[in-house]
Amino acid sequence: MGKQSVLEHLTTGPGWEAFSVPEQYWHAALVFLAATASGTILAYHPIYRGRPLTLDILEQRKTIIIYSSVGALIAIICTAAPSMAFVIFGIGGLMRFRTNTGESTITGQTIMGTLIGLCWGLGLQLVAVLATVYFALMIWVLESAPIKKVTIGIDIPLMHRAAELYRDALLKAGCRILAHSKSFKKSSMSYVVKMPRHFEPEDAMRAFSGIPEEFRGTLDWPE
């Protein structure tokens, strides 16, 4: 390959014929895996250890990982067609101010889809296919077990015992508790939990049905 960079080698393939060049697969895998690994290192930086784990922090970690991989795909596109940098900048602004995409992770996935479409249009068919497969697997890993915040309003004198009962009920239902906090000012307690796939509010109500009536609080279940 000589002095040719990985990105230059990846973006000089002959369109559809690139599928018959094994080296192209390895170069694409190297770029995406390296970007994802770097994002993961930043997302789980040791400096954050010991700090209270919240839903926002967990979502931020996923966002960092997703956007690091998005950046790699942008670099591939701009290496193949430098003028596309202005197009991508304009698309980013359009999505930011004119498109309601919700959470930042959803915005990242929307940008992924747009960039993959650009790859098809630029004749980077191999990159488009591999990026589709790679990002589909990434989304599956990051989103297969949804993480939600469950808040229960309860009287302060009952909070300690109620916290134990709700914790046991969530664990029996197959949820994994990532963080737990109490707010005496608001007379409530919260759990950040990783739920099984397709876990519905009805499943939560069945799980909590075994809690004695006097220790049941007002449940705020995420949509």
Secondary structure in CASP SS format (residue, H / E / C, confidence):
PFRMAT SS
TARGET T0000
AUTHOR 0000-0000-0000
METHOD secondary structure of the structure
MODEL  1
M C 1.00
G C 1.00
K C 1.00
Q C 1.00
S C 1.00
V H 1.00
L H 1.00
E H 1.00
H H 1.00
L H 1.00
T C 1.00
T C 1.00
G C 1.00
P C 1.00
G H 1.00
W H 1.00
E H 1.00
A H 1.00
F H 1.00
S H 1.00
V C 1.00
P H 1.00
E H 1.00
Q H 1.00
Y H 1.00
W H 1.00
H H 1.00
A H 1.00
A H 1.00
L H 1.00
V H 1.00
F H 1.00
L H 1.00
A H 1.00
A H 1.00
T H 1.00
A H 1.00
S H 1.00
G H 1.00
T H 1.00
I H 1.00
L H 1.00
A H 1.00
Y C 1.00
H C 1.00
P H 1.00
I H 1.00
Y H 1.00
R C 1.00
G C 1.00
R C 1.00
P C 1.00
L C 1.00
T C 1.00
L H 1.00
D H 1.00
I H 1.00
L H 1.00
E H 1.00
Q H 1.00
R H 1.00
K H 1.00
T H 1.00
I H 1.00
I H 1.00
I H 1.00
Y H 1.00
S H 1.00
S H 1.00
V H 1.00
G H 1.00
A H 1.00
L H 1.00
I H 1.00
A H 1.00
I H 1.00
I H 1.00
C H 1.00
T H 1.00
A H 1.00
A C 1.00
P C 1.00
S C 1.00
M H 1.00
A H 1.00
F H 1.00
V H 1.00
I H 1.00
F H 1.00
G H 1.00
I H 1.00
G H 1.00
G H 1.00
L H 1.00
M H 1.00
R H 1.00
F H 1.00
R H 1.00
T C 1.00
N C 1.00
T C 1.00
G C 1.00
E C 1.00
S H 1.00
T H 1.00
I H 1.00
T H 1.00
G H 1.00
Q H 1.00
T H 1.00
I H 1.00
M H 1.00
G H 1.00
T H 1.00
L H 1.00
I H 1.00
G H 1.00
L H 1.00
C H 1.00
W H 1.00
G H 1.00
L H 1.00
G C 1.00
L C 1.00
Q H 1.00
L H 1.00
V H 1.00
A H 1.00
V H 1.00
L H 1.00
A H 1.00
T H 1.00
V H 1.00
Y H 1.00
F H 1.00
A H 1.00
L H 1.00
M H 1.00
I H 1.00
W H 1.00
V H 1.00
L H 1.00
E H 1.00
S C 1.00
A C 1.00
P C 1.00
I E 1.00
K E 1.00
K E 1.00
V E 1.00
T E 1.00
I E 1.00
G E 1.00
I C 1.00
D C 1.00
I H 1.00
P H 1.00
L H 1.00
M H 1.00
H H 1.00
R H 1.00
A H 1.00
A H 1.00
E H 1.00
L H 1.00
Y H 1.00
R H 1.00
D H 1.00
A H 1.00
L H 1.00
L H 1.00
K H 1.00
A C 1.00
G C 1.00
C C 1.00
R E 1.00
I E 1.00
L E 1.00
A E 1.00
H E 1.00
S E 1.00
K E 1.00
S E 1.00
F C 1.00
K C 1.00
K C 1.00
S C 1.00
S E 1.00
M E 1.00
S E 1.00
Y E 1.00
V E 1.00
V E 1.00
K E 1.00
M C 1.00
P C 1.00
R C 1.00
H C 1.00
F C 1.00
E C 1.00
P H 1.00
E H 1.00
D H 1.00
A H 1.00
M H 1.00
R H 1.00
A H 1.00
F H 1.00
S C 1.00
G C 1.00
I C 1.00
P C 1.00
E H 1.00
E H 1.00
F H 1.00
R C 1.00
G C 1.00
T E 1.00
L E 1.00
D E 1.00
W C 1.00
P C 1.00
E C 1.00
END
